Amino acid sequence: MIDVVRLPDPDAAWRDQLRRGVRTVDALEAAIHLTESEREGALRAIAGGFPMAITPYYLSLADRDDPRCPIRLQCVPRREEGEASPGDMEDPLGEEDPRHAVAPDLVCRYPDRALLLVTDRCSVYCRFCTRSRMVGSDGGARSLDGLEPAMKWLEANPQVEEVIVSGGDPLTLSDERIGAVLSRLRRIRSIGVVRVATRTPVTLPMRITDALCRTLARFHPIWVMTHFNHPAECTDEAMAACERLADHGMPVMNQAVLLSGVNSCACVLEKLFRRLVRSRVKPYYLLQCDPVSGTGHLRTRTDVGLRIVEALQGRLSGIAMPRLILDAPGGEGKVPLSPDFVVSRSPDELVVRTWRGVDVAYPERRTEELRPRTCACGS
Ligand SMILES: *Cc1c(COP(=O)(O)O)cnc(C)c1O
């Protein structure tokens, strides 16, 4: 008789997490002691609009008893989601503005890069989501046929050299589907770089299988953008997922969102950024939370972020230091916010304040600037 060796299906673990996603008050209650605010928030989310879903893995990181737990604050809805705050918008980045929605599921607001939304599903719905207006409720994974108008637009617009594959979370799709989307994009000769934006290393790390990494690596250069917000998310499993991506040649970049009471302190973010760099993840952006309806309770004032990056400047290695970014309401583009280290300017010198608080003068060049011989722009 022949022994049949049954290999475990590497996709079984993540598919099981999606299937067992927490979507009811009962399931939530089995894992944590709900506050009245959370119960009300969950009921509201279940009733319609912006849904709730949490992988058992991500919920297992939550504190059963403390409602201020950074995991809970990110994934468990609260009463405050129903409260409006001044300046709230449904679509703060103007993604549905016809000036930016250049084709179905394709947003272009920069000259050289575009955002392709391949699904509206995520493994966990983050309560501060900038696309809460559409995620979880807008038709699920896009078919290749459905994406064809976007592909045609990219073919007709060769100035776009970079495509950000996002959603929803593109890595909730099967390897085959992801491979098919990337393969179609690679047939567009003008596209050099493809970014895959995913929170699965944080919320569903078992999704980052060797087979998925090999699929992605067939379409290099692929950059992976992920989204850790708090050191409690940096489990061995999550960091191993990031390292697997890096082992397959993908630079992994992190975009954290500043969230009030979650990571709104330099000491918390310092720990996060140091941990990420150890697993070869580059802290890329620290994003001011977008003014999305229902997120007022999670947003910080802009001076909080400025004080944090000022405190971390010099204290943290340059490779561990992200840029602080505000995405301008209306979809006008990202703007870096920076603490001012310049004390004074004159034609002779620039006086700067160093991270230690010492003022230092830098002597300015007095003679005419030279233009690089290879400069073609003449600016
Ligand atoms: C954020 C974003 C990008 C990428 O911006 P980078 O600063 O290059 O990271 C591109 N397109 C859209 C529509 C975006 O929202």
The ligand as an SDF file (V2000), in Angstrom:
LIG
                    3D

 15 15  0  0  0  0  0  0  0  0999 V2000
   -1.1380   58.2620   -1.1180 C   0  0  0  0  0  0  0  0  0  0  0  0
   -1.4180   58.1600   -2.5430 C   0  0  0  0  0  0  0  0  0  0  0  0
   -0.3780   57.9300   -3.4400 C   0  0  0  0  0  0  0  0  0  0  0  0
    1.0490   57.6820   -3.0270 C   0  0  0  0  0  0  0  0  0  0  0  0
    1.6860   58.7710   -2.4770 O   0  0  0  0  0  0  0  0  0  0  0  0
    3.2240   58.6590   -2.1070 P   0  0  0  0  0  0  0  0  0  0  0  0
    3.5150   59.9690   -1.4560 O   0  0  0  0  0  0  0  0  0  0  0  0
    3.9870   58.4190   -3.3650 O   0  0  0  0  0  0  0  0  0  0  0  0
    3.3730   57.5040   -1.1510 O   0  0  0  0  0  0  0  0  0  0  0  0
   -0.6920   57.8990   -4.7790 C   0  0  0  0  0  0  0  0  0  0  0  0
   -1.9450   58.0840   -5.2290 N   0  0  0  0  0  0  0  0  0  0  0  0
   -2.9600   58.3060   -4.3750 C   0  0  0  0  0  0  0  0  0  0  0  0
   -4.3250   58.5170   -4.9490 C   0  0  0  0  0  0  0  0  0  0  0  0
   -2.7420   58.3460   -2.9990 C   0  0  0  0  0  0  0  0  0  0  0  0
   -3.7620   58.5520   -2.1660 O   0  0  0  0  0  0  0  0  0  0  0  0
  1  2  1  0
  2  3  1  0
  2 14  2  0
  3  4  1  0
  3 10  2  0
  4  5  1  0
  5  6  1  0
  6  7  2  0
  6  8  1  0
  6  9  1  0
 10 11  1  0
 11 12  2  0
 12 13  1  0
 12 14  1  0
 14 15  1  0
M  END
$$$$
